[in-house]
Structure formats: structure tokens, C-alpha cells
Amino acid sequence: MQDMLTHLEKLRTDAAECALIRDLATDIHKRELFAKLAEHLATLAAEVEKAIATTGRKGEAN
């Protein structure tokens, strides 16, 4: 479980960094790229969070 939490935190950090780069970028193509990356990483983080919640619920049932 700790492994999943570590990966979740990494994904959230990476998403935030991509969003920061997006906000600072002056080139439109770079801004669009980092916007997509930030969105994708945030989606992945949400999926990991769901998996953690599901794993936690399964552990409570046992």
C-alpha cells in the first residue's frame, strides 16, 4: 500500500510541475503540450487514488 501512496504523490507532484510549466510557457505549442501532460497525470493520479480506496475497502472486509 505504501508503494501506491508513493506513486500517487509522485503523480500529483508531476502534474503540478507540468501545470506550472504550462502557466510559464510563452510558446503556444509547449503550453498545449504541458496542459495535456498535466491533465493526463492528474487522471492517472485519480485512478491510483481509486485503486487505493478499493484496496482499502477490500482489506476492511477481511
CYANA upper distance limits for C-alpha pairs under 8 A (distance plus 0.5 A):
  1 MET  CA      5 LEU  CA      6.92
  1 MET  CA     52 ILE  CA      7.84
  2 GLN  CA      6 THR  CA      6.64
  3 ASP  CA      7 HIS  CA      6.81
  4 MET  CA      8 LEU  CA      6.57
  4 MET  CA     48 VAL  CA      7.67
  4 MET  CA     52 ILE  CA      7.53
  5 LEU  CA      9 GLU  CA      6.71
  5 LEU  CA     52 ILE  CA      8.30
  6 THR  CA     10 LYS  CA      6.78
  7 HIS  CA     11 LEU  CA      6.65
  8 LEU  CA     12 ARG  CA      6.74
  8 LEU  CA     45 ALA  CA      6.04
  8 LEU  CA     48 VAL  CA      6.71
  8 LEU  CA     49 GLU  CA      7.40
  9 GLU  CA     13 THR  CA      6.61
 10 LYS  CA     14 ASP  CA      6.56
 11 LEU  CA     15 ALA  CA      6.56
 11 LEU  CA     41 LEU  CA      6.40
 11 LEU  CA     42 ALA  CA      7.53
 11 LEU  CA     44 LEU  CA      7.70
 11 LEU  CA     45 ALA  CA      6.08
 12 ARG  CA     16 ALA  CA      6.70
 12 ARG  CA     41 LEU  CA      7.64
 12 ARG  CA     42 ALA  CA      6.94
 12 ARG  CA     45 ALA  CA      6.71
 13 THR  CA     17 GLU  CA      6.69
 14 ASP  CA     18 CYS  CA      6.65
 14 ASP  CA     38 ALA  CA      8.01
 14 ASP  CA     41 LEU  CA      7.55
 15 ALA  CA     19 ALA  CA      6.69
 15 ALA  CA     37 LEU  CA      7.65
 15 ALA  CA     38 ALA  CA      4.92
 15 ALA  CA     39 GLU  CA      7.64
 15 ALA  CA     40 HIS  CA      8.43
 15 ALA  CA     41 LEU  CA      5.70
 15 ALA  CA     42 ALA  CA      6.26
 16 ALA  CA     20 LEU  CA      6.69
 16 ALA  CA     38 ALA  CA      7.34
 17 GLU  CA     21 ILE  CA      6.74
 17 GLU  CA     38 ALA  CA      8.33
 18 CYS  CA     22 ARG  CA      6.53
 18 CYS  CA     34 PHE  CA      5.86
 18 CYS  CA     35 ALA  CA      7.50
 18 CYS  CA     37 LEU  CA      6.99
 18 CYS  CA     38 ALA  CA      5.59
 19 ALA  CA     23 ASP  CA      6.68
 19 ALA  CA     34 PHE  CA      7.05
 19 ALA  CA     35 ALA  CA      6.76
 19 ALA  CA     38 ALA  CA      6.00
 20 LEU  CA     24 LEU  CA      6.77
 21 ILE  CA     25 ALA  CA      6.37
 21 ILE  CA     31 ARG  CA      8.03
 21 ILE  CA     34 PHE  CA      7.20
 22 ARG  CA     30 LYS  CA      7.59
 22 ARG  CA     31 ARG  CA      5.06
 22 ARG  CA     32 GLU  CA      7.76
 22 ARG  CA     33 LEU  CA      8.32
 22 ARG  CA     34 PHE  CA      5.57
 22 ARG  CA     35 ALA  CA      6.27
 23 ASP  CA     31 ARG  CA      7.61
 25 ALA  CA     30 LYS  CA      6.90
 25 ALA  CA     31 ARG  CA      5.96
 26 THR  CA     30 LYS  CA      8.20
 26 THR  CA     31 ARG  CA      7.64
 27 ASP  CA     31 ARG  CA      6.68
 28 ILE  CA     32 GLU  CA      6.64
 29 HIS  CA     33 LEU  CA      6.62
 30 LYS  CA     34 PHE  CA      6.63
 31 ARG  CA     35 ALA  CA      6.56
 32 GLU  CA     36 LYS  CA      6.77
 33 LEU  CA     37 LEU  CA      6.74
 34 PHE  CA     38 ALA  CA      6.44
 35 ALA  CA     39 GLU  CA      6.69
 36 LYS  CA     40 HIS  CA      6.54
 37 LEU  CA     41 LEU  CA      6.54
 38 ALA  CA     42 ALA  CA      6.59
 39 GLU  CA     43 THR  CA      6.70
 40 HIS  CA     44 LEU  CA      6.76
 41 LEU  CA     45 ALA  CA      6.63
 42 ALA  CA     46 ALA  CA      6.74
 43 THR  CA     47 GLU  CA      6.83
 44 LEU  CA     48 VAL  CA      6.76
 45 ALA  CA     49 GLU  CA      6.59
 46 ALA  CA     50 LYS  CA      6.72
 47 GLU  CA     51 ALA  CA      6.74
 48 VAL  CA     52 ILE  CA      6.67
 49 GLU  CA     53 ALA  CA      6.73
 50 LYS  CA     54 THR  CA      6.61
 51 ALA  CA     55 THR  CA      6.53
 52 ILE  CA     56 GLY  CA      6.54
 53 ALA  CA     57 ARG  CA      6.72
 54 THR  CA     58 LYS  CA      6.74
 55 THR  CA     59 GLY  CA      6.69
 56 GLY  CA     60 GLU  CA      6.85
 57 ARG  CA     61 ALA  CA      6.94
 58 LYS  CA     62 ASN  CA      7.28
